[in-house]
Amino acid sequence: MRYIASLVNADKVAGRTRKYKVIFSPQKFYACEMVLEEEGVYGDVSCDEWAFSLLPLDVDLLSMELPEFFRDYFLEGDQRWINTLAQALHLLSTLYGPFPNCYGIGRCAKMSYELWKRLEEEEDGETKGRRPEIGHIFLLDRDMDFVTALCSQVVYEGLVDDTFRIKCGSVDFGPEVTSSDKSLKVLLNAEDKVFNEIRNEHFSNVFGFLSQKARNLQAQYDRRRGMDIKQMKNFVSQELKGLKQEHRLLSLHIGACESIMKKKTKQDFQELIKTEHALLEGFNIRESTNYIEEHIDRQVSPIESLRLMCLLSITENGLIPKDYRSLKTQYLQSYGPEHLLTFSNLRRAGLLTEQAPGDTLTAVESKVSKLVTDKAAGKITDAFSSLAKRSNFRAISKKLNLIPRVDGEYDLKVPRDMAYVFSGAYVPLSCRIIEQVLERRGWQGLDEVVRLLNCSELAFTDMTKDDKASSESLRLILVVFLGGCTFSEISALRFLGREKGYRFIFLTTAVTNSARLMEAMSEVKA
């Protein structure tokens, strides 16, 4: 605002007369107008608002494209975007009728829900009498499940995002992918038939699929050899254009796969995944800590090193003081003291914490729960949680069976559950919660999980008996992620939808991944 004011004042000094218009998107803030007033140019500038809040990235994915939402709310405590979110929910409810079943968990989710309901009351009657088109809506805070966002993605769409950065539904493929000297911007959505078939697949299955697709495409081209003139004419007018387009897309995705393979081989991706799985399962923690130390010492990547430290911290309910000090010292020595403020941010957000005295007792919680009743175990958990803000990941993982127990090798070609998005090692917590709430039609029986998530007062259910809701609408579910969602979570819920007969639609403040999460917390900009 001060920059705009300086331009207006410069024109005044130079004697230039112009009209000035400032358009705020997605909403106009009073603080901005105050700055213009302080600078003495408010009367010279007209201010408008473009309430752009929902960008359709795909047939089932809406994004508000607010990557700053995560840092603003979950680090700074800035609530300015909650009104934007409530307005977006209000818009959807006016378009698709009332939502009969609403579930939410998290402080931001509860605030957004309450403001949205207030907007509904102010415009009472807009959705009354309408048949609901969406049966269920979930509102989930990102800080309820940091673990999923911190894990390396292994489904194709997630890997493309981690490697090339998908922005607003499109990706820039460089010369190493296009096999030319030019980069190419490609839209990644359901209209790309090749991409749509592999987007949710585990990466280990993608090369086989693309090879088969190439053979099928070649067979279709070869059909023209035995054609007469009339058949050839029909082939050229009806099929050739589509085949050429498919061939172009196939070449791009094969190039993308090869590029991903080269980068991941160079980074020793298998060893990285092995370490992540060990952290998720709680095995070989000392060995995993040594791997992270080596990662830092080799200066592989400041963002990657931070990510692994955060994953270790959350899965272990904070680092023991000795490890915390050691890792922090090594990190600052390797990457520079300018990262010191980043550690403060991570601690405030609960991503990288040091265990307080008494937190070491949490290791016995799972054993205690076997010996006492759920009620007594809940009291013990409450007593422990008063010591410090902790993730309680181990206890939650056990309660919700997030780490599948598989006899033999997990078959990634025919996945049995949502864990396939992390090679069968881990079911995303956010997705498991949605699955459980849908099965139970609410939070009943999940009291202990809600308590462990530190959300005892922040889990809510609003169920309206609506005879107008059809069985079809009750199979349609809107999931709202506050603070961003990953492509792995989207793939997992698409899988759940296919298995259970649901159709999921996703609304997120932005699509995120582990790198974006760390960059949002970092005070050192690349």
C-alpha positions, 0 to 999 in steps of 0.5 A, spaced: 500 500 500 505 504 501 508 503 494 502 505 491 501 511 495 508 513 493 506 512 486 500 517 487 504 522 491 510 522 485 504 523 480 502 529 484 509 532 485 510 531 477 503 535 476 500 528 472 493 527 473 490 520 473 485 515 475 487 510 480 484 504 482 486 498 486 483 491 486 483 487 492 483 479 491 480 475 494 478 480 499 479 487 501 482 489 508 480 495 512 488 495 514 490 497 507 485 502 506 487 505 513 494 505 510 492 509 504 488 514 508 495 515 512 499 516 506 494 522 504 491 518 497 485 515 499 481 520 496 485 519 490 484 512 489 478 508 488 478 501 491 474 495 489 474 487 491 474 481 486 471 476 491 475 470 487 475 464 492 474 458 488 479 455 482 477 449 479 483 445 478 480 439 476 473 435 476 473 434 483 478 439 486 477 446 488 483 450 490 483 457 494 490 458 491 492 461 498 499 458 500 500 463 505 494 461 509 498 456 512 503 460 515 498 466 516 494 462 521 498 456 523 504 460 525 502 467 526 495 466 528 492 471 523 485 470 522 484 474 516 483 468 511 477 465 515 472 470 513 474 468 505 473 461 507 467 462 510 464 466 504 467 460 499 463 455 504 457 459 503 457 460 496 457 452 495 451 451 500 447 456 496 449 453 489 448 446 491 443 446 497 444 445 504 449 440 507 445 435 511 451 432 515 457 437 517 463 434 521 470 438 523 476 438 527 481 443 529 480 450 531 480 453 525 475 449 522 471 450 528 471 458 527 470 457 519 464 453 521 461 458 526 462 464 521 459 460 515 453 458 519 452 466 521 452 468 514 447 462 513 443 465 518 443 472 515 441 470 509 436 465 511 431 462 506 436 462 500 437 454 501 431 452 505 426 447 501 432 445 496 434 438 495 441 437 498 446 435 492 452 434 497 451 429 503 457 430 507 462 436 509 468 435 512 473 441 515 480 439 517 485 443 520 492 441 517 496 441 524 491 435 526 495 431 521 502 434 519 505 427 519 502 425 512 504 432 509 511 431 511 512 424 508 515 423 501 510 422 496 510 416 491 504 416 487 505 419 480 501 426 481 505 427 488 512 425 485 510 430 479 509 435 484 515 434 489 519 434 483 517 439 478 512 443 482 505 443 480 502 450 480 495 452 479 494 445 476 499 446 471 507 444 471 513 446 467 516 440 464 524 442 462 528 440 456 530 434 460 523 431 459 521 434 453 527 432 449 528 439 446 531 445 447 524 448 450 520 448 456 513 446 456 507 448 460 502 442 461 495 442 464 495 436 469 487 434 469 482 429 467 482 431 460 489 428 459 487 421 458 494 418 459 495 422 466 488 421 468 490 413 468 496 414 472 495 420 477 493 415 483 498 409 481 504 408 485 510 410 481 512 402 481 506 401 477 507 407 472 512 405 467 509 398 466 502 402 464 506 407 460 510 401 456 503 397 455 500 404 453 505 405 447 504 398 445 497 399 444 498 406 441 503 403 436 498 397 434 493 402 432 497 406 428 499 399 424 492 398 423 492 403 417 497 399 413 491 394 411 486 400 409 483 401 403 482 409 401 475 410 404 478 407 411 484 411 410 480 417 409 476 415 415 482 414 420 485 420 418 479 424 419 476 421 426 482 418 429 489 420 427 488 427 431 487 423 437 492 418 436 497 424 435 495 428 441 495 421 446 502 420 443 505 427 445 502 426 452 505 419 452 512 421 450 511 427 456 509 422 461 515 417 459 520 423 459 517 425 466 518 418 469 525 418 467 527 425 469 524 423 476 528 416 476 534 420 475 533 425 480 531 420 485 536 415 484 541 420 485 538 422 492 538 415 494 531 415 494 530 408 497 534 409 503 530 415 504 523 412 504 526 406 508 528 411 514 521 414 513 518 408 514 522 406 520 520 413 523 513 411 522 513 405 525 517 407 531 523 402 529 531 403 529 530 410 531 537 411 533 539 409 526 534 414 523 537 419 527 544 417 525 541 418 517 538 425 519 545 427 522 549 424 515 544 428 511 545 434 514 553 433 514 553 432 507 549 438 506 544 435 501 538 440 502 536 445 508 529 443 506 529 436 506 534 436 512 528 440 516 523 435 513 526 429 516 527 432 523 520 435 523 518 427 522 522 425 527 520 430 532 512 429 531 513 421 530 517 421 537 512 426 541 518 431 541 526 430 541 530 428 547 534 434 549 540 431 547 538 430 540 535 436 539 541 440 541 545 436 537 541 436 530 540 443 531 547 445 532 549 441 526 544 444 522 546 451 523 553 449 522 552 446 516 547 451 513 548 457 516 546 461 523 541 465 519 536 459 520 536 460 527 529 463 527 526 458 522 527 453 528 523 458 533 517 458 528 517 450 527 517 450 535 511 455 535 508 451 530 509 444 534 513 441 528 520 441 531 519 440 539 524 438 544 521 434 550 520 437 556 522 434 563 516 428 564 515 427 557 519 421 557 514 418 561 509 417 554 513 411 552 509 407 557 502 410 555 501 404 550 503 399 555 498 402 561 492 403 556 492 395 556 492 395 564 487 400 565 480 402 562 479 407 557 476 412 562 482 411 566 487 411 560 484 418 558 485 421 565 492 419 564 493 421 557 490 428 560 495 429 565 501 427 560 498 432 555 498 438 560 506 437 560 507 440 553 503 440 546 505 433 543 503 430 537 501 423 540 502 420 534 504 413 536 498 412 541 493 415 535 497 410 530 495 404 534 488 407 536 487 407 528 491 402 525 495 407 521 501 402 520 498 396 517 500 389 519 501 385 512 503 378 512 508 377 506 509 383 501 504 389 500 501 388 493 502 395 490 499 393 484 492 391 487 492 395 493 488 393 499 487 399 503 489 407 503 496 405 505 498 404 498 500 411 497 505 410 502 508 404 499 503 400 504 507 403 510 502 408 513 495 410 512 494 417 512 491 420 518 487 425 515 484 420 511 483 414 516 479 419 520 474 421 515 473 413 513 472 412 521 467 418 522 463 416 515 462 409 518 460 411 525 456 417 522 460 422 527 465 422 533 462 417 537 467 412 539 473 416 537 473 420 544 480 418 545 483 419 538 480 426 539 483 427 546 490 425 543 489 430 537 488 435 543 482 437 540 477 435 545 473 442 545 474 442 537 471 436 534 464 438 532 458 434 528 452 438 525 447 433 523 440 435 520 434 430 518 433 432 511 428 427 508 430 431 501 437 428 501 437 423 496 441 416 497 445 419 491 447 425 494 449 422 501 454 418 497 457 425 495 462 428 500 466 435 500 472 435 504 475 441 506 483 442 508 484 448 512 492 449 511 493 445 504 492 438 502 497 433 499 496 429 492 497 423 496 491 425 501 487 426 494 489 419 491 488 415 498 481 418 498 479 417 491 481 410 493 476 410 499 471 412 494 472 407 489 472 401 495 466 404 499 462 407 493 463 414 495 465 420 491 469 425 494 470 433 492 476 436 495 476 444 497 483 446 499 486 453 501 492 450 497 495 444 494 501 443 499 507 438 500 513 437 505 517 442 501 512 447 501 510 446 508 518 447 510 518 453 506 512 456 509 516 456 516 523 458 513 525 465 515 531 464 509 528 465 502 531 461 497 
